[in-house]
């Protein structure tokens, strides 16, 4: 059984992927922010996946989703 990757290893892998996509012009601060955003999104996806596996999901309400997106964009 292998040990889970450390946060530093995850960040390294993220940087490798960003560089491979040509994102070599961004600042270190912006790279850290992107990494943190990506990490938060992946955590949310893990939670949603676990909820779906437990049968705790509900049908997608597109109107509600669009409303939430519009609210966030307006901030």
C-alpha positions in Angstrom: 0.0 0.0 0.0 1.5 3.3 -1.0 1.3 6.5 1.0 -0.8 9.3 -0.4 1.1 12.1 -2.0 2.1 15.1 0.1 0.8 18.6 -0.7 4.2 19.5 -2.0 4.1 16.6 -4.4 0.6 17.5 -5.5 1.8 21.1 -6.1 4.8 19.8 -8.1 2.5 17.7 -10.3 0.2 20.7 -10.8 3.1 22.8 -11.9 4.3 20.2 -14.3 0.8 20.0 -15.8 0.6 23.8 -16.0 4.0 24.1 -17.7 3.0 21.3 -20.2 -0.1 23.4 -21.1 2.2 26.4 -21.8 1.2 28.3 -18.6 4.8 29.3 -17.9 4.2 33.1 -17.8 2.2 33.2 -14.6 3.6 34.4 -11.2 4.2 32.0 -8.4 1.4 33.6 -6.4 -1.1 33.0 -9.2 0.1 29.4 -9.6 -0.5 28.9 -5.9 -4.0 30.4 -6.1 -4.8 28.2 -9.1 -3.5 25.1 -7.3 -5.7 26.0 -4.2 -8.7 26.6 -6.4 -8.2 23.3 -8.2 -7.7 21.5 -4.9 -11.0 23.0 -3.5 -12.8 21.9 -6.7 -11.5 18.4 -6.5 -12.6 18.2 -2.8 -16.1 19.3 -3.8 -16.2 16.7 -6.6 -15.1 14.0 -4.1 -17.9 15.0 -1.8 -20.4 14.9 -4.6 -19.2 11.5 -5.8 -19.5 10.1 -2.3 -23.1 11.5 -2.0 -24.0 10.1 -5.3 -22.7 6.6 -4.3 -24.8 6.8 -1.1 -27.9 7.8 -3.2 -28.0 11.3 -1.8 -28.1 13.1 -5.2 -31.0 14.9 -6.7 -31.9 15.8 -10.3 -30.0 18.7 -11.9 -32.0 21.9 -11.8 -30.5 23.9 -14.6 -32.4 27.1 -13.8 -31.2 27.0 -10.2 -27.6 26.4 -11.3 -27.7 29.3 -13.8 -29.0 31.6 -11.1 -26.2 30.6 -8.7 -23.6 31.1 -11.5 -25.0 34.5 -12.4 -24.9 35.5 -8.7 -21.2 34.5 -8.4 -20.3 36.3 -11.6 -21.9 39.5 -10.4 -19.7 39.5 -7.2 
